């Protein structure tokens, strides 16, 4: 299995620790970043970005994509309430994949694989 460099932008400290542990156990290198640290995505294979509202995240997604050509895995607790994650929703939001919170280890790793797509 290939090891990827994943930038983790997660504001919840418990979810951040858990996601980092699961990703590292799967063999990935994880770099934690604050939501304002968009330059941390330089050289990353994937950015896992937590947002409060996926539909209101367009500006942050646009800024990140304008600076770095990197796939984005969008994570949000708002996805559970609004709609089920799907490739169509990811396409609509302009990201590689979406993942509702809370999630299991298996769901996280499947979403990472989906987001990496052709790179995996």
N, C-alpha and C positions, 0 to 999 in steps of 0.2 A: 504494500500500500504506500502510495506517495504521501509525503509530508507536505502540508501547505502552510503558508504564513497567513494567519487569520487575524485581522484587526477586530477587536471586540469593543464595541461602543455600547455599554450597558450601564444605565444609571442605578439600577437596583443592586446593592452590594451583594446580597445573597445569590441572586440570579447570575451575577457576574462571576462570583467564585465557582458556582456550580458549572456554568457553561465552560469556563476556563478549564476546570478539572476534567470534564468530559472530553473536551477537544484535545487536551494534552494527552489523556489516556489513549485517545485514538491515534496519537502520533503527530498531531499538528503543533506548530509553533504559534503561540498566542501572544499578541501585543495588545495590552489594554490601553484604551484612549478615552478621553473625555469627548462629549458631543461636539465641542468646539475645535478639537484637534484633528482637522481634516487632513493635514499633511502627514499624519501617522499612517495614512493609507498608501503612501508612496512605497512601491515595491511589494505590496500585499497581493496575495492570490484571491482574497475574499475579504469583504468588510461585512461583519455582522452588526447591524445597527438597530438598536431599540428605539422605538418612537411611541409616543403616547397615542397618537392618532395617525394611522397610515395615510389617510386621505389628506391630512394637513401637513404631511412630511415632504411634499413636493419640492419646496425650496431647499431643504437640507439635502435631499437626494440629488437635485440639480447641481448644487454647489460641489458636492462630492464627485459627481460624474464629470463636471467641467474640469476639475483638477486632476482626476485620476481615472484611467480606463480600467476599472476593477469591478467585478461582479458584486452586487449587494444582496445580502440576505436580510430582509426586513423582518424584525421581530416586534410584536406588539400584543399587549393584553387586549387592545381594542379590536383585534381580529375576531375574537370569540364572540363578541357582542354584535358585530356588524355583519360578517359573512364568513363562510368557510374559505380557507385559503385554497387557491387554485392557480394553475398556470395563467388563466385569463386575468385574474386579479393582479398577479405579478407583472404581467405585460401592461396592464392598465396603469399600474403605479411606476412602471419603468425600472423594475428591479429584476434580479435573476430568480428570486424565490421569496416566499413569505412563510412565516411561522408564527402561529398564535402562542401566546403565553397563558398559562404555564405549559411547558412541554416536557416530554420524557427524553432520556438519553437517546433512545432510538429515533425519535422524531427529530431531534437536533441533528444527529449524524445523517439522517436521510435528507433533511433540508440542505445541509452543507453539500452533500453529493449532488443534489438537484441544482443548487446554485452554481456549483463549479461546472456542471454540465459537461461540455466537451473537454474541459481541463482535467476532469477526474480520471 
